Amino acid sequence: MTKRRRFTPEFKAQVVLDMITTPKSAGQASREYDIKDSVLSRWKQEFIERSPMLFEQSPV
């Protein structure tokens, strides 16, 4: 049985940005990073859904 790998938020963001900024599908990135394409698709979807929060104003 293999041990479950854990990835840092920084690594996930780097991979997703690579997928977004280059014409790279989840399948291609999956082979490059050795991570299942379903996992990469989930990361990308989460990134897209949460990115607007970066621009929300926080109370001072």
N, CA and C atoms as a LAMMPS dump frame, in Angstrom:
ITEM: TIMESTEP
0
ITEM: NUMBER OF ATOMS
180
ITEM: BOX BOUNDS ff ff ff
-5.0000000000000000e+02 5.0000000000000000e+02
-5.0000000000000000e+02 5.0000000000000000e+02
-5.0000000000000000e+02 5.0000000000000000e+02
ITEM: ATOMS id mol type element x y z
1 1 1 N 0.843 -1.176 0
2 1 2 C 0 0 0
3 1 3 C 0.892 1.244 0
4 2 1 N 0.581 2.179 -0.863
5 2 2 C 1.406 3.381 -0.954
6 2 3 C 0.915 4.439 0.021
7 3 1 N 1.842 5.259 0.452
8 3 2 C 1.511 6.347 1.359
9 3 3 C 0.933 7.504 0.555
10 4 1 N -0.111 8.102 1.078
11 4 2 C -0.76 9.224 0.413
12 4 3 C 0.173 10.432 0.398
13 5 1 N 0.334 11.014 -0.787
14 5 2 C 1.205 12.187 -0.909
15 5 3 C 0.437 13.446 -0.529
16 6 1 N 1.15 14.379 0.062
17 6 2 C 0.561 15.68 0.41
18 6 3 C 1.33 16.754 -0.343
19 7 1 N 0.587 17.715 -0.86
20 7 2 C 1.189 18.794 -1.633
21 7 3 C 0.908 20.115 -0.936
22 8 1 N 1.893 20.997 -0.952
23 8 2 C 1.72 22.306 -0.329
24 8 3 C 0.786 23.155 -1.183
25 9 1 N 0.133 24.13 -0.564
26 9 2 C -0.691 25.049 -1.345
27 9 3 C 0.116 25.763 -2.43
28 10 1 N 1.376 26.061 -2.136
29 10 2 C 2.227 26.742 -3.113
30 10 3 C 2.463 25.865 -4.338
31 11 1 N 2.698 24.581 -4.11
32 11 2 C 2.913 23.658 -5.223
33 11 3 C 1.64 23.527 -6.055
34 12 1 N 0.49 23.404 -5.384
35 12 2 C -0.784 23.285 -6.102
36 12 3 C -1.013 24.514 -6.975
37 13 1 N -0.76 25.698 -6.415
38 13 2 C -0.942 26.933 -7.174
39 13 3 C 0.005 26.98 -8.363
40 14 1 N 1.236 26.548 -8.168
41 14 2 C 2.218 26.537 -9.258
42 14 3 C 1.752 25.626 -10.394
43 15 1 N 1.256 24.447 -10.054
44 15 2 C 0.795 23.501 -11.072
45 15 3 C -0.417 24.061 -11.81
46 16 1 N -1.37 24.611 -11.072
47 16 2 C -2.575 25.163 -11.698
48 16 3 C -2.22 26.347 -12.587
49 17 1 N -1.349 27.22 -12.128
50 17 2 C -0.93 28.354 -12.959
51 17 3 C -0.232 27.872 -14.224
52 18 1 N 0.539 26.813 -14.111
53 18 2 C 1.182 26.221 -15.283
54 18 3 C 0.123 25.727 -16.267
55 19 1 N -0.925 25.089 -15.754
56 19 2 C -1.995 24.588 -16.617
57 19 3 C -2.764 25.729 -17.282
58 20 1 N -2.938 26.832 -16.557
59 20 2 C -3.722 27.956 -17.076
60 20 3 C -2.918 28.79 -18.067
61 21 1 N -1.636 28.996 -17.792
62 21 2 C -0.839 29.911 -18.615
63 21 3 C -0.212 29.25 -19.835
64 22 1 N -0.248 27.941 -19.9
65 22 2 C 0.259 27.233 -21.078
66 22 3 C -0.867 26.384 -21.642
67 23 1 N -0.811 26.102 -22.921
68 23 2 C -1.871 25.262 -23.502
69 23 3 C -1.679 23.801 -23.085
70 24 1 N -1.883 23.544 -21.797
71 24 2 C -1.624 22.217 -21.248
72 24 3 C -2.912 21.671 -20.637
73 25 1 N -3.311 20.491 -21.056
74 25 2 C -4.504 19.864 -20.503
75 25 3 C -4.174 19.212 -19.167
76 26 1 N -5.224 18.828 -18.45
77 26 2 C -5.01 18.126 -17.185
78 26 3 C -4.285 16.812 -17.432
79 27 1 N -4.568 16.169 -18.55
80 27 2 C -3.891 14.913 -18.879
81 27 3 C -2.401 15.101 -19.1
82 28 1 N -2.039 16.168 -19.812
83 28 2 C -0.619 16.447 -20.049
84 28 3 C 0.087 16.789 -18.737
85 29 1 N -0.542 17.633 -17.933
86 29 2 C 0.044 18.006 -16.643
87 29 3 C 0.126 16.787 -15.729
88 30 1 N -0.858 15.907 -15.839
89 30 2 C -0.863 14.682 -15.044
90 30 3 C 0.375 13.841 -15.312
91 31 1 N 0.701 13.694 -16.563
92 31 2 C 1.894 12.922 -16.92
93 31 3 C 3.169 13.643 -16.482
94 32 1 N 3.184 14.959 -16.639
95 32 2 C 4.38 15.73 -16.291
96 32 3 C 4.661 15.715 -14.787
97 33 1 N 3.61 15.877 -13.976
98 33 2 C 3.778 15.97 -12.525
99 33 3 C 3.513 14.65 -11.799
100 34 1 N 3.091 13.624 -12.539
101 34 2 C 2.768 12.317 -11.959
102 34 3 C 1.684 12.446 -10.882
103 35 1 N 0.619 13.151 -11.243
104 35 2 C -0.541 13.341 -10.376
105 35 3 C -1.77 13.044 -11.228
106 36 1 N -2.752 12.367 -10.668
107 36 2 C -3.95 11.997 -11.428
108 36 3 C -4.62 13.234 -12.011
109 37 1 N -5.107 13.103 -13.255
110 37 2 C -5.74 14.248 -13.911
111 37 3 C -7.008 14.688 -13.187
112 38 1 N -7.703 13.773 -12.524
113 38 2 C -8.899 14.156 -11.768
114 38 3 C -8.528 15.056 -10.586
115 39 1 N -7.382 14.806 -9.984
116 39 2 C -6.901 15.644 -8.874
117 39 3 C -6.551 17.033 -9.4
118 40 1 N -5.853 17.078 -10.53
119 40 2 C -5.471 18.37 -11.11
120 40 3 C -6.697 19.164 -11.534
121 41 1 N -7.692 18.496 -12.086
122 41 2 C -8.926 19.184 -12.473
123 41 3 C -9.619 19.766 -11.249
124 42 1 N -9.606 19.028 -10.143
125 42 2 C -10.218 19.516 -8.904
126 42 3 C -9.461 20.728 -8.372
127 43 1 N -8.113 20.666 -8.41
128 43 2 C -7.305 21.81 -7.976
129 43 3 C -7.621 23.039 -8.817
130 44 1 N -7.705 22.843 -10.121
131 44 2 C -7.967 23.961 -11.032
132 44 3 C -9.334 24.57 -10.746
133 45 1 N -10.343 23.723 -10.544
134 45 2 C -11.687 24.22 -10.258
135 45 3 C -11.708 24.994 -8.944
136 46 1 N -11.043 24.478 -7.935
137 46 2 C -10.982 25.161 -6.643
138 46 3 C -10.254 26.5 -6.771
139 47 1 N -9.184 26.525 -7.537
140 47 2 C -8.424 27.751 -7.775
141 47 3 C -9.322 28.807 -8.423
142 48 1 N -10.062 28.403 -9.436
143 48 2 C -10.936 29.332 -10.153
144 48 3 C -12.052 29.837 -9.239
145 49 1 N -12.631 28.946 -8.438
146 49 2 C -13.719 29.345 -7.546
147 49 3 C -13.249 30.276 -6.435
148 50 1 N -12.044 30.075 -5.935
149 50 2 C -11.559 30.864 -4.802
150 50 3 C -10.789 32.121 -5.2
151 51 1 N -10.387 32.24 -6.433
152 51 2 C -9.561 33.381 -6.836
153 51 3 C -10.228 34.74 -6.629
154 52 1 N -11.553 34.878 -6.778
155 52 2 C -12.139 36.198 -6.521
156 52 3 C -11.922 36.698 -5.093
157 53 1 N -11.724 35.794 -4.145
158 53 2 C -11.5 36.21 -2.754
159 53 3 C -10.213 37.015 -2.597
160 54 1 N -9.285 36.855 -3.526
161 54 2 C -8.037 37.612 -3.46
162 54 3 C -8.276 39.111 -3.585
163 55 1 N -9.367 39.469 -4.237
164 55 2 C -9.625 40.872 -4.525
165 55 3 C -10.693 41.473 -3.622
166 56 1 N -11.162 40.708 -2.655
167 56 2 C -12.133 41.245 -1.715
168 56 3 C -11.419 42.181 -0.75
169 57 1 N -12.113 43.226 -0.382
170 57 2 C -11.525 44.169 0.565
171 57 3 C -11.755 43.648 1.972
172 58 1 N -10.723 43.708 2.77
173 58 2 C -10.868 43.292 4.161
174 58 3 C -11.071 44.532 5.023
175 59 1 N -11.843 44.386 6.093
176 59 2 C -12.046 45.546 6.975
177 59 3 C -10.739 45.954 7.641
178 60 1 N -10.577 47.239 7.815
179 60 2 C -9.334 47.764 8.399
180 60 3 C -9.422 47.829 9.892
